[in-house]
Structures are given as C-alpha cells and as structure tokens.
Amino acid sequence: MRFAVFCLSFFLFACLFAGGAPRAESDHAEEVAELIERTLKNMVPVEGGAFMMGDSEEEMIAAFGDKAFYYYLPCRDNRPAHEVMLNDYYLGKFEVTFGEHDAFSAATGREPTEAKQMGKPWRKLDTPAYVNWQDANAYCEWLGEQTGLPISLPTEAQWEFAARSRGKVVPFATDTGYIERGVNYPESTDWPLPGGQFPPNPLGLYDMSGNISEWVADWYDPDYYARSPKQNPKGPESGEKKVYRGGSVFNSPGGSSTVIRGKAEPALPHPSSGFRCAIHTGAPLPIDEPTAASRAQ
C-alpha cells in the first residue's frame, strides 16, 4: 500500500514539474497534486460497446408500452436513432465543483469563475461549477497536460452512452431509470446541490439527470444524427454553438432526459451548465482502481 501511494505521489509531482512548470502552477503544486489524485480516483471506467443513440419511438414503446408517450419527446434534433460504437473510456463520477475549478484558476493565474458570487448558496466549494464551454474545456485539457493522459470533455456519444448505463433504454440517468422526487431527484431547489446527494445510475455516475446540465465536446448541428459516423463520433467539425446534456434544476424533470439535447454559444456565460471530464482510454490509470477491461470480466 505504501509503495502504491509513493508511486502515485511520484507520478503526480513528475507530471507537474516535467519540463518546468509555470510559476503559478509551481506555487500551487500541492493543491494541483491533490486535485489530480482526487480526479483520477473518481474516474468511472466505461466499457465500450454499441448502442442506438438518440430518441427511438420503437425502442420506447418496446420498453414502456402504454407509458411510452410520457417519455417520448417532441424534439427532432435527437433523431433519427442511429447505431454508435464506442471504445473504452473513463468518465468523472461527479460534476466538477467550484472548489476544483478554483484550484485550476489559481494554478493557471485565471480569475475564479463567478468570483463575486462566492459564499452564496449556489457558489460554494462543493457545488457544481457553472461555467461557459471554453472554461470547461480549458479545465479538462489542463488536467490532460498535467497528467499526460488524454483528458477532455466527453463527446456527446460518450455522455449519452454512460448516462444510459452503456446504452440501455432508460428515460433518466437515475438508479431506477425513472424520476422519484426526494428519492433519486430533488424535491424542489432554486440552485444546484453538492454532488452525490442522490443514488448514482447503475454505472456509478452521479447527477447526470438534473442538478446542472453538462457541456460536451461536440459542436451542435440539429441534423447531425442523420449523418453521424458509427465509430466513435465526435460531432461536426465546426459550428456556432456547443452541446450540453442532462438538464438542470431550472428545467422540468422532463428536460433531464438522457436523450434531450441543449445548445449554447461557447464563450457566453451559461448559469445552468457545468461539466465532467473524460479520459479517452481503457488502459489502467496510475491509481489502485479497476479498469474498464477488469470491470468487464
């Protein structure tokens, strides 16, 4: 055990100082090392596979019978349902918090996001950080630079596959696939809650329906599903808006569906969108945790 801890500590500090770390990062080396260690320990392995991405009337009727109309959405940008195949990857167990994003801001010399709101119920260290897409993307890419791992925002396909517990036909990313207020979904709240207040989905991921919506890597195109590639799709090459998924406390529960899509301009403030990071590999991480391959056994 001591040897494992020593190896992890050596790995983290080696990542920080390899090639010479910027002054701001070296001044916050301990905080950055703790952030990296916590992030890697909270990564959930997702075994890749195939699924039908998007909203499928046929699948909903087969799964829910007469109740299918309740979960069937009037949206058109999440159709047609189309087959997608994904490689193994990891996804953050929790949404990134303000405390974690503040550590990133301090290490990189940035102004903390929503600094004027510090101390408010919605701007505490353990509440999900609501940021624009650019800040979310910068955080994940910075983690990748610090660790040498392929870390970024998840693709939209990765997000949906994980929210649906490897592509199952479920309307919501809760422990049961349904919303039960006060049991697996907030009764009523005016702002996002600290992560982990309710049970995770069967894959072990918290708050993927409700709480705060989540940015993904993809550009938005309402017609993309009609021409999406089958293998590891990454969205359009360009666009004007970025996709967010999962709904938030500012939506009705129906807006937290596993297949509904949102979009917003990447540089503009978006007070209902947070994020979690993905690691684009199934290889073992430098911690004593199960890998995607071992999880599949």
Secondary structure, 3 states (H helix, E strand, C coil): CHHHHHHHHHHHHHHHHCCCCCHHHHHCHHHHHHHHHHHHHCEEEECCEEEEECCCHHHHHHHHHHHHHHHCCCCCCCCCCEEEEECCEEEECCCCEHHHHHHHHHHHCCCCCCHHHCCCCCCCCCCECCCCHHHHHHHHHHHHHHHCCCEECCCHHHHHHHHCCCCCCCCCCCCCCCCCECCCECCCCCCCCCCCCCCCCCCCCCCCCCCCEEEEEEECCCCHHHCCCCECCCCCCCCCCEEEECCCCCCCHHHHCCCCEEEECCCCCCCCEECCCEECCCCCCCCCCCCHHHHHC
